Amino acid sequence: MVSKLWSVPAMVERSDLIGMLPRRFAQEMQRNFAIDINEVRRPISKLHLNLMWHVSNERNPGHRWLREAMMSVLRGVGSVPEIPKSSAFH
């Protein structure tokens, strides 16, 4: 397990380790790293994503726009629930 997705291609290239990455990211990284890409042969459980923000950003128009833009992109990829009225940290 790594803290930064960007470190996986270099680790895989320089070792006998394997890594699991989103396909598009792996394909981009393959341009700069000598890595092979293979499809996972088993079903993978659904990925759960959470958006969190500080309460001070709840009504910030720019922050709200960014949250809505990210949700819009994710809805194009799969089913994503609506943003709750308030998911800010208090």
Steps between C-alpha positions, in 0.01 A plus 500: 500500500633842406397850600548641149363336186785659303759286679359166378637501141857570616478231769367244252759591238792458741389188689316171477189658654164541333262793529131555446414830330210650310539404132524855361760598757707186430486568125626854554779378727601236246627785281772574756555168675587153372192331642257244361125544539277197554128489569385372839332166441275512804214737582600793717265636763351845447711796597349737753606864476431772752523876468582688820554867561532740788183677608656835406486392132136392509369819334814594305381526135831381355520205735136406433566520123800266537301246705217502246744472207669197658164334566392569140811325365448205734136467396623450141710205617237326713222556744576774750255633757412867526712722723331524839393845617789508744790257514738750655709435810370686803 
